[in-house]
Amino acid sequence: MLIFHLVVMPMMRRCDEWKAMCNDNGALAETCYSLDFGSEVPSGSTGSAPATGGSDPVGFKPPVMIMYFHTFEQVAVLFRSFTPQDSGQYAGFFVAIVVFTIAGFFFRHFRSVTFKSRFLAYTPHRPGYLIDLFHIVHALLRGVEFLWFYALMLISMTYNVGYFFALGIGAAIATYILERWVLKVGCIDGKQGFANARAGEHEGDACCG
């Protein structure tokens, strides 16, 4: 645990003493710098650290928790195995996060607008057990949406600049598509357009094409 705090929170008190101990003891250095918590093996120690690709320095792996914005490429996305190893994979993760964000907004739209409006329009004519089934399914969809957006929050908490902007780009693209081409907000005038959006009316008006 002390080694974990040394590597993850290097500004804690007495960290210099522990770093010196790691550097002076070859066996301890191997433990300090091979736990994959992330650090650079000092040149004077006998420890080793895996080499990394991309633009990060050779022999450097960023720590598990970085509480400031950074541009390290080898940062895991939700799962440890989802870690880009070079600039090409990092670009792929950037695109994947954009798509994942867009999909999350579309899923929320389906749950909160499409699913509810299509069912509730005929609720008075449906038996009670179907109404109960609707609420169960809707609750499950809400749970999935909740986890989905918390996953997006966890991605932002990596403090990786690229990942952070990927989330914003995905949200912007999804909002544009939903408002312009799905909800078709504000086609005749602001009041009518937003009323259509709240009511879940997706047919839109003639001016939207």
Secondary structure by P-SEA (a helix, b strand, c coil): caaaaaaccccccaaaaaaaaaaacaaaaaaaccccccccccccccbbbbbbccccccccccccccccccccccccccccccccccaaaaaaaaaaaaaaaaaaaaaaaaaacaaaaaaccccccccaaaaaaaaaaaaaaaaaaaaaaaaaaaaaacccaaaaaaaaaaaaaaaaaaaccccccccccaaaaaaaaaacccccccccc
